[in-house]
Amino acid sequence: MARNPADDIMVTTTDGIQDHKVTAYLGIVSGEAIMGTNVFKDFFAGIRDVVGGRSGGYEKALREAKQLALADMREEAYNLGAHAVVAVDLDYEVIGGDDKTMLMVSANGTAVRFG
């Protein structure tokens, strides 16, 4: 499988990257990942694997959703010609209720280019 060049986009929660001078702000970029009902039901089914107050299944699903959201954001930044995304914020939301519950993870930041 070919490597995605968007994977080289640096991502940080700070408003800059040490030793890199921002020469252009390209705008806000974002990525979202929504995990459907089946995954959410699996979260609660995974409660059985709770050890020490932690659910491995739930944590794994959250990590996967976060990685998907960051990958989408990187792809958008790459398409703008960015070198990095700064001031990144991650948000987690539960959407719906009852048997139609979904988990959404969103990643937002500012795409920048260095000189």
BAVO-882547 format. One record per residue (C-alpha): x, y, z; residue number from 0; residue in one letter. Coordinates in pm, whole numbers, plus 32768, in hexadecimal, padded with zeros to 4 digits. Example, Ala and Ser with C-alpha at 12.3 -4.5 7.8 and 13.67 -1.06 7.14 Angstrom:
2
84CE  7E3E  830C  0  a;
8557  7F96  82CA  1  s;
// end
This chain:
115
8000  8000  8000  0  m;
8088  8155  7F9D  1  a;
80DF  824B  80AC  2  r;
7FFC  837C  80C1  3  n;
80C8  84C0  80A4  4  p;
7FCA  856E  8185  5  a;
805B  849E  82A3  6  d;
818A  8588  829B  7  d;
80B8  86B5  8302  8  i;
8127  871B  8461  9  m;
800E  8745  855F  10  v;
8026  87FE  86AA  11  t;
7F41  8894  87B0  12  t;
802B  89BE  87D4  13  t;
8014  8AF3  86F6  14  d;
8167  8AB7  8656  15  g;
827D  89BC  8622  16  i;
83D5  8A01  86B2  17  q;
84DD  8A65  85B0  18  d;
83D3  8A90  849E  19  h;
835F  8BEB  8433  20  k;
81F9  8BF8  83B6  21  v;
81ED  8CB2  8269  22  t;
8082  8C70  820C  23  a;
7F42  8C21  82C3  24  y;
7E6B  8B51  81D9  25  l;
7D2D  8B40  82A8  26  g;
7C73  8A5A  8391  27  i;
7C77  88E7  8342  28  v;
7BAF  87D6  83E8  29  s;
7B71  8663  83EF  30  g;
7A59  8598  8483  31  e;
7A1E  842D  84D6  32  a;
78CC  83A7  853C  33  i;
78B9  824E  85CF  34  m;
7769  81A8  8590  35  g;
7673  80F2  866C  36  t;
7717  7F9D  8653  37  n;
7863  8024  86CC  38  v;
77B9  80D9  87EB  39  f;
76FE  7F9D  8853  40  k;
784D  7EEA  884B  41  d;
78D2  7FF4  893A  42  f;
77D1  7F95  8A3D  43  f;
77F6  7E23  89F6  44  a;
7967  7E5F  8A38  45  g;
7917  7ED3  8B98  46  i;
794D  7D67  8BF1  47  r;
7ABE  7D9A  8BA8  48  d;
7AD9  7EB5  8CA3  49  v;
7C14  7E8C  8D6D  50  v;
7C72  7F8D  8E70  51  g;
7B56  8072  8E04  52  g;
7BBD  807B  8C94  53  r;
7B16  7FE5  8B64  54  s;
7C11  7F73  8A62  55  g;
7B09  7F58  8951  56  g;
7A88  80B8  898E  57  y;
7BE5  814C  8998  58  e;
7C45  8098  8856  59  k;
7B14  8122  87A1  60  a;
7B5B  8283  881D  61  l;
7CC5  826D  87A8  62  r;
7C55  81EF  8652  63  e;
7B57  830A  862D  64  a;
7C5E  840A  8693  65  k;
7D58  8383  8595  66  q;
7C52  838A  8480  67  l;
7BF2  84F3  84D1  68  a;
7D60  8560  84D6  69  l;
7DA1  84AC  838B  70  a;
7C7C  8563  82E8  71  d;
7CFE  86AF  836D  72  m;
7E5F  8665  82EE  73  r;
7DD4  860D  8197  74  e;
7D19  8758  8182  75  e;
7E54  8816  81EA  76  a;
7F27  8758  80EB  77  y;
7E31  87B5  7FD7  78  n;
7E62  8924  8035  79  l;
7FDD  88FF  8019  80  g;
801A  891A  8190  81  a;
814D  88A3  8249  82  h;
809E  888D  839A  83  a;
7F5D  88BC  845E  84  v;
7F7F  898B  859A  85  v;
7E94  89DD  86BC  86  a;
7DE6  888C  8696  87  v;
7CB8  8848  8771  88  d;
7C13  86F4  879B  89  l;
7AA5  86DA  87FC  90  d;
79DA  85A7  885A  91  y;
785C  859F  8844  92  e;
774D  849C  8871  93  v;
763D  84C0  876A  94  i;
74E0  8431  877F  95  g;
7455  8356  888F  96  g;
73C5  8202  88DF  97  d;
7424  810C  87CC  98  d;
7494  821A  86D4  99  k;
75B9  829B  879E  100  t;
76F9  82FA  86E8  101  m;
7844  8386  8759  102  l;
78DD  84A8  8697  103  m;
7A44  851C  86AF  104  v;
7AA6  865E  8600  105  s;
7BFF  86F6  85CE  106  a;
7C25  8865  856F  107  n;
7D55  893F  853B  108  g;
7DFF  8A43  8460  109  t;
7EBE  89D0  832C  110  a;
800B  8A87  8303  111  v;
8131  8A90  8218  112  r;
829A  8ACD  8280  113  f;
839F  8BA2  81CE  114  g;
// end
